[in-house]
Amino acid sequence: MEKMKMQSVNLTEANIDKIEALFPNCITETAGKNGKLKKAVNFELLKAMLSEDIAEGDEAYEFTWVGKKAAIAEANRPIRKTLRPCVEESVNWDTTENLYIEGDNLEVLKLLQESYLGKVKMIYIDPPYNTGNDFIYRDDFAVSADDYAEESGQIDEDGNRLFKNTDSNGRFHSDWCSMIYSRLMLARNLLSDDGVIFISIDDNEVENLKKICEEVFGDTNFIANIIWKHTQQSKNDEPHFSRQYNHTLVYSKSKDDLPHFYFERTDEDNKNYSNPDNDPKGAWRSGDVRSPNYRKTLCYDIIAPNGTIIKAPANGWRWSEESIKEKIQSGEIKFKSDNSGIIRKIYLCDQKGRTPENLWEGNRFGTTRQAAALIKELFDGIQVFDTPKPIELIQAMLVMASNFDSIILDFFSGSATTAHAVMQLNAEDGGHRKFIMVQLPEKTDESSEAYKAGYKNICEIGKERIRRAGNNIMRNAELGMRNDSNKSDKTNNSEFRTPNSELSNSEFSNSKLDIGFRVLKLDDSNMKDVYYSPAETDQMSLFDYESNIKKDRTDLDLLFGCLLDWGLPITLPYSSETIEGVTVHTYNEGDLIACFDKAIPESVIKAIAKRQPLRVVFRDDSFADSPSKINVSEIFKMLSPETSVKVI
């Protein structure tokens, strides 16, 4: 009977498996730290297989910094952690498909690798901007003590992973680059093939971030650098220029799989379209027929039906003479009524939507002042968060890059603007997008309004914001009000809807609106050390280990740990029942059945097997001895041979 790993996936081993699939002759064996043989890559042979297409020496184009190799190694290194359910802080635990996860996002991303591999349609993150005063994540990179001597004391006695990245730190950019690089490596794995990531950043690190993204996602998958004007007011305290914008870098997992981005067309977009000649294709407007750059081969005469010779413009025509004739024949190009020139028709019916611009400003995309006012209103006049992003900004991204049932991830969730925007857009267009918010429980400043109001860390603010925003959205839906006219949520973005997605109030069913979320918290493994290294435990110590599971862990803790280990989504429904005094948990109607009781009767084993679940898991000490385990395996072979059976 197979034993579960109960740790995050080892991405180094996974990458070696990928190399083996392509070059099996380049895989060999070597002794690991425990003396056991493991797979390894023969790089000399791999170089030979790749012939001369290898970058060596000092002249290869690359972007590097102190700590880059450690950041890559850290991203691939497995961890023995888990996510523990917190039902009491959740909303609609049994029915929601949304997640709020508390913990270091690097470790959380590792734990989500198998459950959400290739399933996330859109990621939005607003990481620390590295202004010299912001806190950034201090990761446990395996480098020498000398390299990190200057950083001693930057982790407090509670093991907090944040430290202040000040100008005096000699590794000012390196720390930040290492922090973001490993997280983006893991985030890319979670994106679907048609997935997109949006990253907000300011001038301090935008150049470095772009280079990092080109490495992680590939330079061919760069989509845009959106300039968002976050304030309308000039900052007179700036010494040289008043900075009024931020960048949002946009990258795809695979540009070839990425659909066209659209905003819904408005009356303003359509006002220049008409149909003066009753064209059967419908309304149209004239487009440019001139070449944008001078080309001699495009400078030729066109003869109108009445014999008038139409000379080429200074730069020449936009198309070749042959193409012009084809477009005249198809009706895309027509002659002016006086035959003095030609007109290109651009049909409204061909315009599915409006291609987004990369300059976002004004009330359409919100400002930081509007966002701060909204969150202050949500929290009854208390300014619990200083620099939230506006929901209008995130909602515009959602309209472009998500589908009605997409999973949206934000692993620097802050005040949970992304969750708010997801719920609101679902209310507007009837969608069923799901969010995953990840946030480190960073402590609030004791002098802040948030702390004085009882919010001791950012996670408490984020969860409460989702509760309040969700209640507002649901209340407005029940009143038959659309969110674009909701003063409380301050959104007037009717253009930020997917084309043809507008619903009438009668079509909208708020019973489908998910305003709940499951809270899970990052913690150490459910398993004692002996689970991972029984050979290293001496015989006398075994008496201390009546069970290899920690005493404070519940069945629900164990169930969700198994879901992560097996790579199952952690938002699906489950039920618990008692069979002959034994508690049995059924996840998503049989994707997994778990029983963590001791001394499980054979009759219960058979009852579970007859349900033919895809997976079954028991505790290792549920069975008295090895013959009992063998008997369980035989029962499943007979009654449910397709079931995968494991123990923890």
N, C-alpha and C positions, 0 to 999 in steps of 0.2 A: 504494500500500500504506500503510495507516494506521499512524501512529506512536503507541506507548503513552504515556500521560501520565507515569507513574512518579512521581506525587505524590498526596497525599491529595485527596479530593474537595473542590472549592470550594463550600462550603455557601451562600455568598452568591449565587453563580451559580445554584445549584439552587433557592434560594428565589425568585429572579427568574423562573425558568422556571415555577414554580408560580403566581406572580402573572400571568404571561403567559397561562397556561391559563385563568385566570378572567377577566382583563381585558386582552385582547391590545392594545386601543387605548391602554393606559397604558404600553406598552413603547416606548422610543425607542433611539437610538444615541448614544454619546458616545465621545470619544477616551480611550483608556487611557494609562497611564504610558509604554508603548512606542510610542505614536502610533497603534496599531491601533484600529479601531472595536470597541466591545463594547456589549452590551445594558445599558440603564439604565432605571430606573423614573421616569416623570413623576409625581411625587407630587402636584402640583397637580391634574392630571387624575384621579389615583386618588382624591383627596379629593372631587372633584366627583362621581365615580361612586358613592362611598359616602354621598353626600348629607350629612345632618346627624348621622349616627352616628359622629362623630369627636370624640375627647377632645382638647381644646386648652386652653391657659391653665394657671393654677396650681391649679385646683380639682378636677382629676382625681385619683381615688384611685390611689396608686402607692407602691411601695417602692423607694427608690433610695439610692445611696451613691457616694462618690468612687471612680471606676474602673469603674462598672457598664457604661458604653458600651464601654470598652476590653475588658472581659471578654466581652461579646457579640461584638465584632469578632474577638477572639482565637479564640473557638470556631469561627467561620465561616472563618477564614483557612487556606488549604491549606499543607501542609508538604512539604518534599522529604526525607522520611525513609523508612526501610524496616524490616522485621523480618527479622533474619538467623537462620536455623536454627542450633541448637547441639545436634547429635545426641549428642555425648559426655556431656552433662549430662542427657539425657532418659532416660525409662524406657519401654520398648516403643515406640520411635519409629515403627516401621512399622505398628502396629496400633491405637495409642491414638487416642481422639478428644478427649482433654483437652489444655488448653494452659496453659503457665506462661510469661508474657511479662514480661521485665525492661525497665523503662524508665519515663519520665515518663508517668503515666496520661493526661494531656491529649493528648499526641501519639499515644499508642497508641490511644486512643478515636477519634482522627481517622483513623488507618490502618484501623480496623475498620469504618468507616462503611458501606462498600459490601458487604463480605463478610458482615456480620452484621446488616444493616439489617432490622429487624422480626423477628428470629429468636430473641431472648433472652427466655425466659419469666420469669425472675426475676433481679433484681439485689439483692445485699446489699453494703452498704459500711459501714465503720466509719472515717470520716475523722478527721483530727486534731480535737481538741475545743476548741482555742483557749482554753486555761487561762491563757495569759500566759507559759507556759514551753514549750509544745509547739512543734515545728517545723511550718511549713506550706510549701506549694509557692509558690515565687516565679516567677510566669509572666512571659513577655517581652512585657508589654502595651506598646502603642505610645502612650505618654504623654510629656509634655514632661519634660526633665531637671529642671526646677524642681519638678515634682510629686513626683518620686522622689528629690530631693536627699538627704532624710533617710535614705534606704535604701542609700546608697552603701556598698559594701564588704560587702553581704549575700550576694553570690555569691562563692564562693571561687575560687582560681586554677584549679581544675579544672572550673569551670563548674557546680558543684552547684546544684540548683534549690531547695534548702531554706534557710529562714532562721528565726531565732527570733522569734516574734511576741510581744514583751514589752509590758508595760504602758506603757513609755516610748514605744512606737511610737504616734504620733498617729493612725495609720490602723488601730487595733486591730481593729475589726470590719470595716472596708472590705476589708482584705487577705483576710480569711477569706471574706467574702461573694463577692469576685471569684474566689477560688480555686474555690469549690464551684459557683458559678453556671455557669461555662463547661463544667465537667465534666458537670453534670446536663443541660445542653442537649444535649450529644452522647450521653449515656447514654439519654435518652428516645428518640432515633432508633433505637436498637438494640432497644428493647423491642417484643415482639409486641403486637398489639391487646389480647390478654388478659393482658399482662405486668404484673408488679408489682415495685416497688422498695421495699426495706426500708433505712432509714438510721438507724444508731445515733448518738445525740448526747446531750450532757448539757445542763445548764441554761444554760451560757454562751451558746450560739448557737441553742437550740431555737426561740425566737421568730423569729429571722431566717431560720433554715432553713425554717420552715413558710411564711413569706411567699415565699421563693424558690421553694419547691416549688409553691406555688399559682400562681406565674407560669409556671413551666416545664411543669407537668403539668395545671394548671387546678384551681381550688378545688373543682369538682364531682367531681374524681377523688381527693380525700382519702378514705382508707379508715379509718385508725385512728392513734392515738398509743398504742403499747403501752408500758406501764410495766414495766420489767424490774428486779426487785430483785436486784442483782448481788452483794450480800453479806449475810450473816446477822449479822455482827458490827458493833457500834456503834463509831464512830470517835471516840474521846475527844479527839483532837487538833483536831477541828473547833471553831471558835470559837462557833458558834451552834446549828446543827443538823447531825447526822450524816447525810450524804448517802449513801443506800443504794440508789439506783435510777438508771437511765438511761432515756432515751426511745428509742423506735424509731418513727420516722414511716413510715407506709405509704401509698404512692400507686400508683394504677393508670395504665396508658396510656389506657384507656377503661373506665370503670366499667360501661358498658352491655354490654361484652364479657366482663366478669369473672365467672367462676362463683362459686357460694357456697363459702365457706371451711368446712371441717370438720376436726375431730379425730375419731379413731375412738372410738366409744362403749365405755366400760368397764363392768364389773359394778357399780361404784359409781354410774355414771350411770343404770343400769337398775334399781336396787334398789327404787325407788318405783313401778315398773310392775307391775300384776297384771291378772287378768281374772276378777273375782268374778262377773260375770253371763254368762260364756261368750260374750262378744261375738265374732262370727265374724271381725271385723277384727283380733283378737288383743289383746295386753296393752295396757293404757292406765293413765293416772293422771289425777286431776282437776286442772283448771286454773281460774284465777280467772274469775269471771263478773261481777265488779264493774268499773265504769268507773274508770279511774285518776284522773279529774278530774270534778268535779261538772258535770253537764249536765241541765238541767231536762227536756229532751225525752226523756231516757232513764229518767226516773222514772215508771214505769207498773206496774200490777199484772199478775201472771201467774196464770192459773187452772189448778190441777193437775187431773188426771183425776178425782179424787174430789170436786172442787168447792172444795177449799181455795184461798183467795186468798193468793198469795205476794207480799208487799210488796217493793218495790225496796230495795236497800241505800242508804245515805246518799248516795253519789255517783251512784246510778242504775246501770242495767245496762250492760254493755260494748257491746251492740249495740242496734239499733233493734228495735221490736216485731215488725216484719215479718221481720227477720233471725233473731230468736229462734225464731219459728214455723218457719222453714225449717230451722234447726239441730235443732229437736226432731223434725221430720219425717225428717231424714236420720240421726238417731241420734247426732249430735255432742253434743247436750245431752239429758240424761235427768233424770227426777224422782227425788228421793231416795225410799227405800223407804217412808217415812212421809209422803210428799208435802209435806214442810215446806220444801222448797227445790229448786234445780236444780243439776246437776253438769255441768261441761264435760269432755268426754273428749279427752285428747291422746294419740294412739296412738303406740306405740313403732315400729310399722312405717313411720310417716311420718317418723321421725327418721333420716335417712341417716347422720348423724354428730352430733357435739356442736359447736355454734357456739363458736369460741374466745373466751375472755375477753380483755380488754385489760390485765389485771394478771397478769404472769408472775412467779412466785416459786418458791422451794423447789427441791428436787432435780429436779423435773420439767423445769425449764428451765436448770439449772446455775447456778453462781456463778463469779466470777473466781477464787476460791480453788480450786475444783474444776478449773477449766480450767488454772490454773498447775500444779496437781499432776499433771494428765494429761500436759502437755507435758514436765514434769520427768521423769516416768517414761519417756516415749518416748525422751528423750535421756539415758538411763542416769544419772539423778540430777543432771543439769546444768540449771540454770534459764536457758535460752537466750532466753526471752522473758518480759517482766514482766507484761504485761496482755493475755493472749489471751482471746478470747471462747470460751465453752464450746460444744462441738459439739451439746449438747442444745438450745441456743438456736437455732442455725442449722437444725438438723434439724426443729424445730417449724415454722419458716418454710417449709422445703422441702415438708413434708407438706401445708401449707395451699395453697401457691402454685405448685407445680410438678407436671408430669405425669411419667410414667415415662421419657420420652425428651427431657425439656426441656434447654435450654442454660442454665446458671447462670453469671452473671458477678459477680466481685468485683474492683473496680479499686483498692481499698486493702487488698490481701489479707493484709498483715502476716505472721503465722505460718502462714497458709494453713488456718485453721480451716474455712473454707467448703469447700475441697477435701476435707478430712477428712470433714466431715459428708455431702457428696455421695456419696463412696465408701461410707461406712458405711450410709447409707440404701439405696443400691443393693444392698448385700449383704443387707439385711434384707428388702426387698420385691421383689427381682429386677428392679429398674428399670435403665434405661440412661441416666440423666442424665449430661450432660457438663459439665465446668467449664472456665471461662476465668479464670485468676488473673492479675492485673496488679499489679506492685509495683516501685516505684523502688528501686534497689539502695542504699538508705540505709546509711551506714557504722555499724557497731556501736561503742559506746563502748569505748575501749581498756582501761578498767578493768572491763568487764563480764565475766561468766562466759562469755557467748557468744563474745566476742573471744578470750579465753584458750583456749577450746576449739577455736579455728580458724575460727569463722564471722565473716568480715570484714564482711559486710553482711546485711541482713534477707532478701534473696533466697536466700542460701545456707541460712538457717534454714528458710525456707518450703519450698524444694525438698526438703531433707532430711526435714522433717516429713512431707511427702506420701509419700516413699519408705518411711519407717518405719511410718507409719500404714497404708499400703497393704499392706505385707508382713504386718503384724499381722492386718488384716482378711482377707486371703487365707488366712493360716495357720489362722485360726479357722474360716473357711468350709470348708477342706479337712478339718478335724477334725469337721465336722458341728455346729459350735456356732453358736448365734444370737448376734448382737452385743449383744442386750439382756441377756445373761447373762455378757458378757465383762468380767471385772474390769479388764483392761488398759485398755479403752476407756471403762469406767465409764458405760455407758448402760443405764438401766432404764426406757426410755420406750416401752413397748409401745403406749401410747395415741397416740404420734406416728407412726402409720402411716396411709396412706390407707385409707378404709373398704373392707373386703372384699379387702384386698391381702395378707393373711397367707399365707405359703407354708410348706409343710412342707419339711424338710431334703431329702427325696427330690426335691421339685420344683425346688429351687434348684440352679442349675448355675454353679459358680464360673468356668467357662470363659467366661461372658458378663461377668464382673466386670472392669471396666476400672480398673486401679490404676496405669496409666501416664500419661505426660504428655509433650508435645512442648515443649521449651524454645526460645523465640525471644527475641532481644535487639534492642532498639531501636538503630538506628544511622543514620548519614547515608546518603543515597541511594546506590544502586549505580552511579549514573551520574555522570560528570564534568560540570562546569558547562557545557561546550560542548554537551551534549545538550539543555539547556533554552534556551540562547541562542546558537545558532551564528552569528547575525548580529553579535553583539557580540565575536566572536573574530577578531582580525586574521589576515591571511594567513600571517604568519611563525609565529604560534603554532600553526597547524594541524599543523606538523611534530611538535609535542609530543603530538598527539592521534591516534596510530595507531588507537586504539579509543576510543569514548566511554564505555566501561565501566572502572571502577576496577580496577587490577591485582590487588588482594587479594580480589576477589569470585569465588566459585565458581559452578558451574552451579546448585547448590542455592539459593544466595543469589538468583540471577537468577530461578529458578523461583518461589520464594515471593514475590519482588517482583512478578512478573507476576500471581500469584494475587490479591494485594491490589489491584492495579491493575484487574484484570478483575472484581473483586467476588466471587471464589470462596471458599468456606470453606477454611481452611488446615489442616484436620484429616483430610482424606480420603486414601485410599491412592494411591500412585503407584509406578511401576516405571521402571527405566532399562535400555536395551539398546543394543547396538552393531549398526548396519546399515552395511555397507561401510566400516567404520572410523570411522563417525560416531556420536556418542552421541545417542540420542533418548529423551526423558522423556515418559511417558504418565501424565497425572493423572486419577485416578478413571475409568479405562476409556474415556477419550476426551473428557472435558469440556475438556481442554486437552492438546495435544502441543507440546512445546518442543524446539528444537534450537539450541544456542548455539555450535556449531562454525563454523569458517570454511570457505569454499570447499566448500559442500555440493553433492554431485553431483546432477544432475537426476534420476537414477534413485531417489535417496533421497527427493527432493521428491515424486516420483510415488508412492513406497511409502507415504509419510505421507498423501498426499491420498486414496489408495485406502481408507484406514481411516475416512475421512469423520468426522474429529473435529469437535466443535462449534467449537473455537478452535485456532489455531496461532500460534506466535510464533517468530521467528528474530532473530538479531542483524542489525543494519543492515549490518555489514561482512561478513556471510556471503556477500554477493553482490558481484561485481566492479564492477558499474555499474548504471545505471538500466534498460537493456534486460534485464539478468538478473532484476531485481525484477519487471519487467513479465511476463517469462516465467513466473515463479513464480505470479503472479496468474492468468495464463491457464491454467496447469495445474490450479489449484484450481477455476476456473470450469468447466472441462471435467469433472474427476473428482469434485469435491465442492463444488458451487456454494453450499451452505448454510454452509460453513465460513467463520468470520471470521478473516482473516489480518492479523497485525500484526507490527511489528518494534520492537526496542529499540535 
